[in-house]
Amino acid sequence: MKMTRHSYKATLILVFCFLVQACNNYDPVPKSQCTKVVKHAKKILGSFAPKHSQMVKDCKSATDSERGCIMAATKKGQVAQCL
């Protein structure tokens, strides 16, 4: 099933809403480690991963704790709860 542009945006908005709520108690990961964070997130998200450039941008704007949350994630749902 192909996602339309509207449904893709709606999905991303929902993911980011969950992400804002969850991450508080993870080992901090500095902005300089965004390459590793994005690589890990892509591995977990698979075909659901946004474009690489968007993921890097999001990583750089995230907090150290949010990046730590992503690095601790092992499932798609966990990644969705981080930002």
C-alpha positions in Angstrom: 0.0 0.0 0.0 1.5 3.3 -1.0 1.2 6.2 1.4 -0.1 9.5 0.1 1.8 12.6 0.9 -1.0 13.7 3.3 -1.0 10.3 5.2 2.8 10.4 5.3 2.8 13.8 6.9 0.1 12.8 9.4 2.1 9.7 10.4 5.2 11.8 11.0 3.2 14.3 13.1 1.9 11.5 15.2 5.3 10.0 15.6 6.8 13.3 16.7 3.9 13.9 19.2 4.8 10.6 20.9 8.5 11.4 20.7 8.0 14.6 22.6 6.5 12.8 25.6 8.8 9.9 26.3 12.5 10.5 26.6 13.8 11.6 30.0 16.1 9.1 31.6 18.6 8.0 29.0 22.3 8.4 28.8 22.9 11.6 26.9 24.2 11.4 23.4 25.9 14.6 22.0 25.0 16.2 18.7 28.3 15.1 17.3 27.1 11.5 17.4 24.1 12.2 15.0 25.7 10.0 12.3 25.5 7.0 14.6 22.0 8.0 15.9 20.6 8.3 12.4 22.2 5.0 11.3 20.7 3.2 14.3 17.3 4.8 13.8 17.3 3.8 10.1 18.1 0.2 11.0 15.2 0.0 13.4 12.7 2.0 11.3 13.5 0.3 8.0 11.1 1.4 5.2 9.4 3.7 7.7 12.5 5.9 8.0 12.2 9.4 6.7 14.8 10.8 4.3 18.3 10.8 5.6 18.6 14.6 5.4 15.4 15.0 7.5 16.7 12.5 10.1 20.0 14.4 10.4 18.1 17.7 10.8 15.8 16.2 13.4 18.8 14.6 15.3 20.6 17.9 15.5 17.6 19.7 16.8 16.9 17.0 19.4 18.1 17.1 23.0 21.0 14.9 24.2 18.5 12.8 26.1 16.3 12.3 23.1 19.2 11.1 21.1 20.1 8.7 23.9 16.5 7.4 23.9 16.9 6.6 20.2 20.2 4.8 20.7 18.5 2.7 23.5 15.5 1.8 21.3 15.3 -1.7 19.8 11.8 -1.4 18.2 9.9 1.1 16.0 7.5 2.0 18.7 10.4 2.9 21.1 11.9 5.2 18.5 8.6 6.9 18.0 8.4 7.6 21.7 11.8 9.4 21.8 11.3 12.7 20.0 
